[in-house]
C-alpha cells in the first residue's frame, strides 16, 4: 500500500508539472493577448517625475521659451543643484518617518562659518570647512538622540535644534553678511567643461546616497527599518542607530549645500537656509518617497529638484512675482502628494475588486 501511494503521488505531481508547462507554453505562444505582463526596469515614481519634467519643458517651450535660454539656465541650475543636495538629506530623514526642520539652521551655520571665520583669507578656508563639518555632525547627533533615544516628535526636536543652530549663527555673524573667499568662490561658483561645479557636487552626492540605499546591505536595512520599525526591531535590527545616522548624514549634506551656497552667492546673508526648507520637502514628495517612511528614490528626488527649479523659472518668465515662489513650491508639494495618493487609491480599489 505504501508503494502504491507513493506511485500515485508521483503521478499526480508529474501531472501538475505537465499542466503548468503546457499553460506556460500556451501563454508564451499567445503573447500579450493571453494576459502576459511586462514590467519596466524602472520605478513608477521615476517614470512619473520624468514625464512631469518633460511636460513642463514642453509648456515652457510654448509659453515661456526665455525660461530655457542659456542665461536663465546658467543662473538657475546651481541653485537647482543645491536643492537636490538638501533634498537628498531630507530624503534620508523622511525614509525614517520624520522631518528635519533644522535644515535651515544647518545650511545657514555652514554659510556663516565659511565666510566669517576665514575673513577673506584662503589659508583659513580649510579649517573653516572642518569646523562647519564638526558643527553639522553635532547637530545631527542632537537631532538623532532626541528622536531615536528620547522618542521626541521629529518636528518638535528639529525645531528646537534649529533654534540652537540659529543662535550659533548669530554668535558667529551677528547677523551681518560677509564676502566669501576667492578660493571658495572658485570651487563652488566656477564652471568645468561649461557645467557649473555645483552640479558635479550634486552628482557626487547622488551617487553616494544611491549606492548606500540601493546597493549596500546597510541601505536595505535602512529602508526596511523605515518601512516598519517594530518588525525591524523584532528581528534584531538596530533601529535607533539607523535613525540617528539618518539625521547625521542629512546634516552633512546640508553642510555641503551651505558651503556651496556661500561660494555661489559671494556675499550670503545669515539666513540663506530659510529658502531651502520647503523645497527640500517638496522634491522628496515629488520624487515619490512616502511621508510615512520606507523606500526612497534618490534619482527621482534629484530630477524633482530640477522640475521645481524650472517651474519657478517658468513662473518668473510669465510675470509671477518672486514673492510668490513660496506659494508655487507649496502647490508643487500638494501636487506631489495628490498624484501619488490618487494612484494609490486607484490601485487599492482595483485590488479590492479583484478580491
Secondary structure as GFF3:
##gff-version 3
##sequence-region A 1 355
A	DSSP	alpha_helix	2	30	.	.	.	ID=ss1
A	DSSP	three_ten_helix	31	34	.	.	.	ID=ss2
A	DSSP	alpha_helix	44	63	.	.	.	ID=ss3
A	DSSP	three_ten_helix	65	68	.	.	.	ID=ss4
A	DSSP	alpha_helix	70	95	.	.	.	ID=ss5
A	DSSP	alpha_helix	103	116	.	.	.	ID=ss6
A	DSSP	three_ten_helix	122	124	.	.	.	ID=ss7
A	DSSP	alpha_helix	125	144	.	.	.	ID=ss8
A	DSSP	pi_helix	145	149	.	.	.	ID=ss9
A	DSSP	alpha_helix	154	173	.	.	.	ID=ss10
A	DSSP	alpha_helix	182	189	.	.	.	ID=ss11
A	DSSP	beta_strand	191	192	.	.	.	ID=ss12
A	DSSP	beta_strand	195	196	.	.	.	ID=ss13
A	DSSP	alpha_helix	197	215	.	.	.	ID=ss14
A	DSSP	alpha_helix	217	227	.	.	.	ID=ss15
A	DSSP	alpha_helix	229	234	.	.	.	ID=ss16
A	DSSP	alpha_helix	239	265	.	.	.	ID=ss17
A	DSSP	alpha_helix	274	286	.	.	.	ID=ss18
A	DSSP	alpha_helix	298	317	.	.	.	ID=ss19
A	DSSP	three_ten_helix	322	324	.	.	.	ID=ss20
A	DSSP	alpha_helix	325	354	.	.	.	ID=ss21
###
